[in-house]
Amino acid sequence: MISDQLFFTGINILLAWSVYVSLITGRLSFAQGAVMAIGCYSSGVLTVRFGWPRLPACVAAAVVTAIVAAILGYPALRLRGVYLILVTLGITFCVRVTFENVNYIGGVSGFGGMAGSDLSTVVVAVVVVGSILLWLSLSPLQRSCDAVREDDRVASSLGINVTLIRIMGFSAGAAIAAVAGVLYGHYMNFVRPESFDVLLSIYVVLYVVLGGVNNMFGALLGAVVMTLLPEYFRILSEWRPTVFGLSILILLLFRPMGLLTFRLVTARVRKGPMAALKPLADRVQ
């Protein structure tokens, strides 16, 4: 029982990080359910139908999902605000309906036969993805993402390819969600398209909003708290939507940036403020 709770906590951490990666480029996505489903079914077909080992199937599923996300994200990420949210919600609905009508993967009845995931595999995935995100948070690339998120016009005037940064963030987030989908499918052994509905995407976004959008640890904290809290307080499990809504309302009033609001210092800034200004001075000269 405890291992199940920890496993799903790890899955939710990966999903929260997938939203965070897209969010640091200034675009909020509600398509996590869709890309998680693509990763899950892609790996399931490769392992069950073609006999692939689980690890190569997981990598292939992540790559396929990232490519699909890049294709869908190129036109979608040009939108802003509520229009982008509506498009990503539409993507989630379209993917679910598509999977429900493909008999090769079971359609509405679902797809089964996957196996091999356990708590140790999700721990390894969380450690690997977390290490990559920590490197990203401390690297100069983080400054480019921050510039795009804060003001894309200024970032573009500084020579940053805004479209490329956003597509990279959207695709990387989709790949992380795909890994979560692979682990989920191979743990449950049987999945249906309804397992990846829009409510899943909404919950994942709330994890990030609760924990904080400025750093990777906020997403981790939000996923852990909102996954384990209803499990240890059984009375809350039936009231999860109400608890989520009330938590977000309280946060918007008192801590609109989430529980963890700090930002990690990137490589160039750690050398001192004058070092951060040196490229600008060189350009002026």
C-alpha positions as a printed Julia matrix, in Angstrom:
285×3 Matrix{Float64}:
   0.0    0.0     0.0
   2.75   2.45    0.91
   4.71   1.51   -2.2
   1.62   2.27   -4.33
   1.31   5.71   -2.76
   4.98   6.45   -3.3
   4.78   5.2    -6.88
   1.91   7.52   -7.79
   3.65  10.35   -5.96
   6.63   9.85   -8.26
   4.34   9.82  -11.31
   2.74  13.09  -10.2
   6.16  14.64   -9.6
   7.15  13.85  -13.19
   3.88  15.28  -14.48
   4.29  18.43  -12.4
   7.81  18.88  -13.76
   6.45  18.47  -17.3
   4.16  21.46  -16.7
   6.97  23.41  -15.04
   9.31  22.97  -18.02
   6.73  24.46  -20.35
   5.77  27.16  -17.87
   9.31  28.55  -17.51
   9.1   29.57  -21.17
   5.93  31.55  -20.51
   3.33  29.12  -21.83
   0.88  27.14  -19.69
  -0.23  23.79  -21.11
  -3.23  21.65  -20.19
  -2.22  18.89  -22.61
  -0.39  16.72  -20.09
  -3.1   14.07  -20.19
  -2.77  13.84  -23.96
   1.01  13.53  -24.12
   0.99  11.11  -21.19
  -1.46   8.94  -23.14
   0.67   9.08  -26.28
   3.72   7.93  -24.34
   1.8    5.19  -22.54
   0.2    3.73  -25.66
   3.35   4.08  -27.76
   5.37   2.1   -25.26
   2.55  -0.41  -24.83
   2.39  -1.12  -28.56
   6.16  -1.5   -28.82
   6.43  -3.87  -25.85
   3.23  -5.9   -26.27
   2.83  -6.0   -30.06
   6.48  -5.97  -31.14
   8.27  -7.42  -28.11
  10.58  -4.47  -27.42
  12.38  -4.27  -24.05
  10.83  -1.7   -21.74
  13.75   0.76  -21.61
  14.15   1.2   -25.4
  10.37   1.41  -25.69
  10.32   4.14  -23.04
  12.98   6.16  -24.86
  11.22   5.71  -28.21
   7.88   6.74  -26.69
   9.43   9.89  -25.21
  11.01  10.81  -28.56
   7.79  10.19  -30.49
   5.79  12.24  -27.99
   8.3   15.1   -28.13
   8.07  15.15  -31.95
   4.27  15.15  -31.87
   4.34  17.93  -29.27
   6.68  20.0   -31.44
   4.38  19.6   -34.45
   1.29  20.54  -32.44
   3.08  23.2   -30.44
   4.47  25.19  -33.36
   1.1   26.77  -34.26
  -0.43  26.51  -30.78
   2.35  28.28  -28.88
   1.83  31.41  -30.96
  -1.37  31.96  -28.99
  -1.56  33.62  -25.6
  -3.56  33.38  -22.4
  -6.95  31.72  -22.46
  -6.69  30.93  -26.19
  -3.64  28.72  -25.6
  -5.37  27.03  -22.68
  -8.4   26.26  -24.86
  -6.19  24.83  -27.62
  -4.28  22.54  -25.22
  -7.57  21.4   -23.69
  -8.8   20.68  -27.2
  -5.68  18.62  -27.9
  -6.4   16.53  -24.81
  -9.98  15.85  -25.91
  -8.92  15.05  -29.48
  -6.25  12.57  -28.39
  -8.68  10.8   -26.07
 -11.37  10.52  -28.76
  -8.79   9.28  -31.26
  -7.58   6.51  -28.95
 -11.16   5.52  -28.18
 -11.75   4.88  -31.89
  -8.58   2.93  -32.72
  -9.33  -0.78  -32.4
  -5.65  -1.72  -32.71
  -5.03  -0.38  -29.2
  -8.32  -1.61  -27.78
 -10.47   1.44  -28.35
 -12.88   2.19  -25.51
 -12.26  -1.25  -24.0
  -8.64  -0.38  -23.2
  -5.21  -1.83  -23.81
  -3.41  -4.35  -21.58
  -0.44  -6.65  -21.32
   2.17  -4.11  -20.19
   4.33  -4.93  -17.18
   7.65  -4.23  -15.53
   7.33  -0.92  -13.67
   7.73  -0.71   -9.91
   8.73   1.79   -7.25
  12.44   1.53   -8.02
  11.92   2.44  -11.69
   9.93   5.55  -10.86
  12.54   6.58   -8.29
  15.25   6.28  -10.94
  13.15   8.31  -13.38
  12.54  11.06  -10.8
  16.25  11.22   -9.94
  17.33  11.37  -13.6
  14.75  13.97  -14.61
  15.36  15.97  -11.44
  19.11  16.02  -12.08
  18.55  17.29  -15.64
  16.18  20.01  -14.43
  18.62  21.03  -11.69
  21.36  21.37  -14.3
  18.97  23.43  -16.43
  18.09  25.65  -13.48
  21.76  26.45  -12.86
  22.74  26.8   -16.52
  22.74  29.91  -18.75
  19.85  28.37  -20.7
  17.65  29.12  -17.71
  18.31  32.83  -18.21
  17.08  32.59  -21.79
  13.92  30.84  -20.6
  13.39  33.49  -17.93
  13.82  36.26  -20.5
  11.24  34.66  -22.8
   8.82  34.19  -19.93
   9.15  37.74  -18.59
   9.01  39.61  -21.91
   9.25  37.78  -25.22
   9.63  40.99  -27.23
  12.67  42.12  -25.26
  14.1   38.59  -25.44
  13.66  38.6   -29.21
  15.41  41.97  -29.48
  18.38  40.46  -27.63
  18.74  37.76  -30.26
  16.91  34.93  -28.44
  14.87  32.66  -30.7
  11.61  32.84  -28.75
   9.76  30.31  -30.89
  12.56  27.75  -30.58
  12.78  28.17  -26.81
   9.05  27.67  -26.39
   8.89  24.64  -28.66
  11.85  23.12  -26.82
  10.12  23.69  -23.49
   6.82  22.26  -24.72
   8.52  19.22  -26.29
  10.72  18.57  -23.24
   7.68  18.76  -20.98
   5.83  16.35  -23.27
   8.74  13.91  -23.16
   8.74  13.96  -19.35
   4.98  13.37  -19.29
   5.46  10.53  -21.77
   7.93   8.85  -19.4
   5.35   9.18  -16.63
   2.78   7.61  -18.95
   5.09   4.7   -19.76
   5.75   3.99  -16.1
   2.06   4.33  -15.25
   0.93   1.96  -18.01
   3.52  -0.69  -17.2
   2.58  -0.49  -13.53
  -1.2   -0.69  -14.0
  -0.88  -3.37  -16.74
  -4.13  -2.1   -18.27
  -5.21   1.4   -19.28
  -8.18   3.08  -20.93
  -8.3    6.42  -22.77
 -10.48   7.81  -19.98
  -7.51   7.44  -17.62
  -5.94  10.44  -19.36
  -8.81  12.91  -19.38
  -8.7   16.67  -18.93
  -9.18  16.43  -15.15
  -5.73  14.86  -14.9
  -4.22  17.86  -16.72
  -6.01  20.28  -14.4
  -4.75  18.49  -11.28
  -1.18  18.53  -12.57
  -1.29  22.28  -13.22
  -2.65  22.81   -9.7
   0.34  20.91   -8.29
   2.68  23.47   -9.85
   0.57  26.47   -8.86
   0.4   25.21   -5.27
   4.1   24.52   -4.9
   5.4   27.52   -6.84
   6.19  28.3   -10.46
   9.62  29.87   -9.98
  11.65  26.72   -9.34
  11.56  22.97   -9.83
  11.23  22.28   -6.1
   7.87  24.03   -6.0
   6.4   21.56   -8.48
   7.9   18.69   -6.5
   6.45  19.99   -3.22
   3.0   20.56   -4.69
   2.86  17.07   -6.19
   3.98  15.39   -2.96
   1.6   17.33   -0.72
  -1.49  16.98   -2.89
  -0.84  13.28   -3.59
  -0.06  12.08   -0.09
  -2.31  14.4     1.94
  -5.62  12.81    0.84
  -4.12   9.34    1.37
  -3.19   9.95    5.0
  -6.33  11.93    5.74
  -8.99   9.65    4.31
 -11.74  12.19    4.86
 -10.03  14.39    2.29
  -9.89  11.75   -0.45
 -13.58  12.18   -1.29
 -13.23  15.96   -1.17
 -10.1   16.23   -3.33
 -11.55  18.73   -5.86
 -12.86  20.9    -3.03
  -9.54  20.75   -1.18
  -7.67  21.65   -4.37
  -9.96  24.57   -5.12
  -9.83  25.89   -1.57
  -6.03  25.55   -1.46
  -5.6   27.48   -4.7
  -8.01  30.19   -3.52
  -6.1   30.66   -0.27
  -2.78  30.75   -2.12
  -4.03  33.35   -4.59
  -4.97  35.55   -1.66
  -1.87  35.15    0.5
   0.92  33.61   -1.65
   0.06  34.13   -5.33
   3.46  32.78   -6.43
   3.02  29.48   -4.55
   4.64  28.01   -1.45
   8.21  28.26   -2.77
   8.87  31.59   -4.47
  12.68  31.68   -4.69
  14.66  31.29   -7.89
  17.88  29.35   -8.27
  20.9   31.44   -9.23
  22.25  30.63  -12.68
  25.9   30.13  -13.61
  26.78  33.61  -14.84
  24.97  35.45  -12.04
  26.86  33.48   -9.39
  30.1   35.06  -10.62
  28.86  38.48   -9.55
  26.66  41.25  -10.94
  29.49  42.83  -12.93
  30.12  39.53  -14.74
  26.47  39.47  -15.81
  26.86  42.96  -17.32
  30.11  42.22  -19.15
  28.52  40.86  -22.38
  26.39  44.0   -22.61
  29.45  46.22  -22.15
  31.33  44.27  -24.81
  28.44  44.7   -27.22
  28.31  48.47  -26.64
  32.06  48.78  -27.3
